[in-house]
Every structure is written in structure tokens, then in C-alpha cells.
Amino acid sequence: MSGCPLSVEGMASVLPASNKSMKSDRNTNVGKKFVHVQNPYLDLMDEDILYHFALGTKTHNLPVMFGDVKFVCVGGSSNRMKAFALRMHKELGCEGDGEEMKDICAGTDRFCMYKTGPVLSISHGMGVPSISVMLHELIKLLYHAQCCDVTIFRIGTSGGIGIEPGSVVITDTAVDSFFKPRFEQVIMDSIVTRSTELDRDLAEELFTCSKDFPHFPTLIGHTMCTDDFYEGQGRLDGALCSYSREKKLDYLKRAYKAGVRNIEMECTVFAAICGRCGIKGDPPGCWTSPDSRNQAQC
Amino acid sequence: MSGCPLSVEGMASVLPASNKSMKSDRNTNVGKKFVHVQNPYLDLMDEDILYHFALGTKTHNLPVMFGDVKFVCVGGSSNRMKAFALRMHKELGCEGDGEEMKDICAGTDRFCMYKTGPVLSISHGMGVPSISVMLHELIKLLYHAQCCDVTIFRIGTSGGIGIEPGSVVITDTAVDSFFKPRFEQVIMDSIVTRSTELDRDLAEELFTCSKDFPHFPTLIGHTMCTDDFYEGQGRLDGALCSYSREKKLDYLKRAYKAGVRNIEMECTVFAAICGRCGIKGDPPGCWTSPDSRNQAQC
């Protein structure tokens, strides 16, 4: 089998040894879109520790380890993200069966991370706060590694609304529980409303790709993000349920009317953070699950 | 070594084989405080699947497996909750070294769960949405298992404010980012404000216990819950930071003045859900970490 198109090993020889020398190169690569941070304090720090990845700028050579990353795929479950990495390893025609692939974040149990060629696969747990921690550290990792022209996807199961079980929903707009395309970020004791705009061209490109896989019903639609799996999504089987089946159905009908085709728990903050840091596109692609759990809310 | 005071095996012989027959006993145990749900639909369901635990009422005999549970300890990290279970196994004088202890939720990678004697140890990931999913299913589990007189604790690292690194904070009041003792639960597109009251007597009892361990500075104080680790807690080392060091310090000073002694990401929903379901006390006990990460915000 042939080597990966852009392997970690292949990049090592052409990258300088320290972060400092990389930083000066950042503005000389005209036409490239570098991942950036929006934090004036970061470059003043002697060391940046990515706590929840168990990585750091002094302990790890991030440009060598991650400089060639072009695609980042994130999902809630650690098992699934390992399976995804193994699948990508095979699809890219990388050497070996991938079983030797190590969890780069093995020093912590917060998240797991696998890399194969230019593809990084990372888990993020459940809900906005959990993925938010991961995204802050991911973006700093890509920034320190001088990554450019990076595209990020979120993949995961979700609850479908009025669509065929097992469908793939490519998100065009991430909306909150009130069907609004916004993310309310609490910064200490202030609330800042951020845009959840996504790259429509990328959504269309993914939709075009889906035509090669007609056995997966695929559509473009709005994805709704909730902060709770049970009451937040109107489920009738939580420990707490103070509403009627009719009220639940009315809510889901109104969501459908507003363009929502599936519900998950991370898309608004995903769109809000990635969009501000120069990462192309970022439409979450959410697979609705064919099991009864998710369809119960349709 | 002696057996556990209330082992799973010991209970099996005195418990009936099905959930149905247990339900009729629920009201005959006068003086016992049973864990309850607030959902009229639950008893009408033929089967209740606890999706994120990979357990269910038809596939598992929950009264036999969990009927003797009296203490539940929850924390974010799966490794730590396994270590805690092993520690409890030893402290309780259970047979064996505990290494044979199995993750009861091995069928999923969402959470992990260990049981030793009457103590259940469960991980919940990071943030309100993640622990909320776990708590709904935990309470249903305890309800189906006919558990009574259960006390639940949350243990975990947190960021201290104006206290000695490594201190243990026993929470008397869980407050939100605005220093208010409330949890705003979004139920579909409505917002319901819930109380985050905790059991003061239990907090005092824990504080009394702490006197046996004078090498851990221990205090009772308010714990603040945020939905974000970086901007939410005023950190200066996230991918996004739009505020000054002075503004951060001003916020932390105001938090201290309001009685807040530590910050974490789960306590308000923990108090709100457990308090409604008949679980005694539930003061989260939060250990402030002695590392520089957490003290950076002091």
C-alpha cells in the first residue's frame, strides 16, 4: 500500500524545530488561510498547555505533529471517532491496518484524538460546554501548528424530525431551541450573541458527494441544538416530564415548520467558535439514527 | 477480609424477580424515602431503556443489581471514578482487591459506572448537558431499583477563588454565572427557573468529618457553575478572549464577595434535578486543584 498523501513523518523533515520560528512564517504564505485565535494574550505566554488534550507547546512539537492537518472530524463518542479514524486510514490508503494508531490524548480521559494523514479525528463528549472546551484547545493546537486551509466537520447521531430514519442531514443553519440562528455565549456575567453561520458552498459540495451513496437518504436542513436530551427535546421518558404528548408534538411541528430537520446538542457553539477562527465551512453533518430512540421524537 | 455490608449478591436472594412486583411494595415501606421520578408517562411504558448506560428494565434486573444502593458519587472523569470505586472497595473491606470490578456501562462509552457494596460511582463528562443526561438516567435507575434513603455527592476538581490551593470546598449553595442560586432549564422553547437548594445539614456533617483530615484545608462556601471553561470563567488562555485581565479580576472579586469560593461546570443542574427526586442532601463537594491551571483564576 502507498504512504499517506501528507503523513506526519513526511512533514517532520521540512518543519523547523520550534514554534517561535514558525510564527515568523505565518504572514509570508500569501493566499493560505491560517487558523487564527482571537486572543491577544496567547502569543505573550511562555507556554500554552492544552489541559484537556494533555499536550503543550513546550512538551510537544505541535507543528511537526499536526502541521499537515487539513480536515478535522469531531464527534461525541470516543469509540466512534476511533472507528472513523480507522476507516479514514483505510480510505486514504495509509500503510498498515491502522491498529497501531495511538490515542494522541492518552494522557487524559477527557477526549480522544487520532491522526491519519491530513485527517484528525477527535471526540468531544456531549453538549455545548464539553465541545466548547475541546474546540478552544483544538483551535489553539491548529494555530500553534501553523495549520492552514483547514475544514472541520462534526459527525454524529441526532434525532430526526419528519424525515426517514437513517437519513443524513447536512446542516445549512444551526439554530437554538427557539429556532434562532444564534449562540448565546456567557462571558463571565455578560451574554454575547454570536452568529452560527455556516458555509453554504461546503454544504452543497457535501450534498453533491452524497449522490454517490444513494442508499443513504441525504438532505440539507436546519439543525437545532438543545442543552438537554430529555426535557429540552420534549422527550416523554426522562426522570422529569411536566408537559403533555400534545405539547411535545406541537413543538416538533413548529420546529419542522421553521426548517429544522434534526436535533442534537452541539451545533450552535461549533458554528460560533469555528466561524471566528478561520476554519473553512464547518457544516455539521448529522446522521439521524434509525433506532426508535431518535425517531420517538418525530 | 469481610464481605461488603450490603453486597449485590447478598440482596439478590431477598429481592423479587421482576420490577412489577416491586412497585406494589413502594408505599408499604413507611418512613423510608424512596427515589421518585416526576413523570406520569414512565410507569405506563412497557420498557424503559437507559440509553446512555446501556441498561434497561427488560434486559436487566435493576432491583437485584442496584436495590441496595445508598450512596452515589459522581464525577467528570471516568478514570477518577474508577479509582474512587477501588478506594471505596478497600475502605468498605469488600472481598478481593477490586481489580475484578467491571464497568457496568461497558456497553457504551458515554459514561462509566462501578458498584461496590452500597456505593455507586459514576462518571458524567463535562458540563451541564452531559451530567443532565446522566442524572435523568441515574434517577430512573434508582427508581426502577426501588432504592430508598439515597445520598448523592458530586466530587471533582474546580477552580478556587481566594482560597488555598488543594482546599476542599463543600458547597452550601450552587449559583450560576450571575451569582444567583438558580438553574434555568430550557424545556422545549420555554425557560423554567429551578431552585438549586442543597442540604445544609449534610454540608455541616461533611465539614465535621473533614476535621479528621486536617491536612486537607476544608471550608463550606458557594460554588459557581459556568457553561464554559474559558470565556465563561474569564480565562486569558482560550482561543477567544475579548476582555482584559482587569475585567477578569474584577469579576472574580465580585464572585468572592458574593460568597463564591470555587467554580466548576455542573453544580446547578445537579442540585436542581436531585432535589426534585427525593435524593437526600446532594451538596457537591468540590476539590480545588493545587495546579497552576485552577489557581490562575484566583
Interface residues (C-beta under 8 A of the other chain):
Chain A: V37 Q38 N39 P40 Y41 L42 M45 D48 I49 Y51 G76 S77 S78 N79 D109 R110 G125 M126 G127 V128 P129 S130 S132 V133 L135 H136 E137 I139 K140 Y143 S177 F178 F179 Q185 V186 I187 M188 D189 T226 D227 D228 F229 Y230 E231 G232 Q233 G234 L236 D237 G238 A239 L240 C241 S242 Y243 R245 K247 K248 Y251 R254 M265 I273 R276 C277 R293
Chain B: V37 Q38 N39 P40 Y41 L42 M45 D48 I49 Y51 G76 S77 S78 N79 D109 R110 G125 M126 G127 V128 P129 S130 S132 V133 L135 H136 E137 I139 K140 Y143 S177 F178 F179 Q185 V186 I187 M188 D189 T226 D227 D228 F229 Y230 E231 G232 Q233 G234 L236 D237 G238 A239 L240 C241 S242 Y243 R245 K247 K248 Y251 R254 M265 I273 R276 C277 R293
